[in-house]
């Protein structure tokens, strides 16, 4: 695509990508495809070796900061257009966000709903995992760690963790990933935090048999994760970036 054609208003708005296995075609906005800072790739190798079949051999698109559905495997053709790709995965309800008020798609016109491209900000607690780890009543604190990410190359500027459902917060220390440039933060940002186990928390944990830890991230545009999924619920079940929650069992030594 000639960038001048885009700037001169020749009608190019989308770049379509077609695979060997139709009809799973998809498209991305032309400004993402042509931007020198968009880092869109046509990949034929992975980790220095020929691209594996399951990852899209012989060629696949890589569109960092966008949902996986826009990163076409087994790529055979690229086309520019005034409109989005015709696939149901692009035009229908599959990757579009709807209000919690929508209980079925009868009478819904998906052409009036924006297709998902960039993802919202999100984070997760990796340790403790809540499955096998426990908290002792004799412990003074607990170490938490995890990752955070936001779509569109937006960097992570803060991760907050809480052990009392958001009444109080501790700001985590950001680690690997913070070196990424603004607008090109395509990878996870890792974080860690030390949460003191106060007498109040231990009392609550003893009563409930567990302590629930939550985390939320804030990106470079100061978007942050909402508290719960109830306000985000949608019929497709996508775009849930509510606080991540992990329950850790409390034991008495």
Number of C-alpha atoms within 10 A of each C-alpha: 13 7 13 9 11 16 11 9 9 11 13 19 17 22 23 22 24 22 19 14 11 8 12 19 25 24 29 23 17 19 16 18 19 16 11 9 11 18 17 17 14 15 18 18 16 11 6 7 8 13 17 13 11 8 16 20 17 16 22 23 18 17 24 22 24 21 16 13 18 24 22 25 26 20 21 14 11 14 12 19 16 12 14 18 22 15 16 14 19 25 19 15 20 17 23 20 20 22 11 12 10 13 11 10 11 7 6 12 10 18 12 8 15 14 20 18 21 17 18 20 28 27 28 22 23 14 14 19 15 19 10 8 13 17 23 17 18 11 11 13 14 14 11 19 20 21 23 26 26 28 22 23 25 24 29 30 15 19 28 20 27 18 21 15 16 16 7 10 17 16 18 21 14 20 13 12 19 17 10 17 12 14 15 17 23 23 19 19 24 21 25 21 18 15 19 14 20 12 11 10 16 21 14 15 21 16 11 12 16 20 25 16 22 23 31 27 29 22 22 17 12 14 15 22 20 17 17 14 13 11 13 18 18 20 16 15 12 15 19 19 21 22 24 18 19 21 18 20 19 20 14 10 7
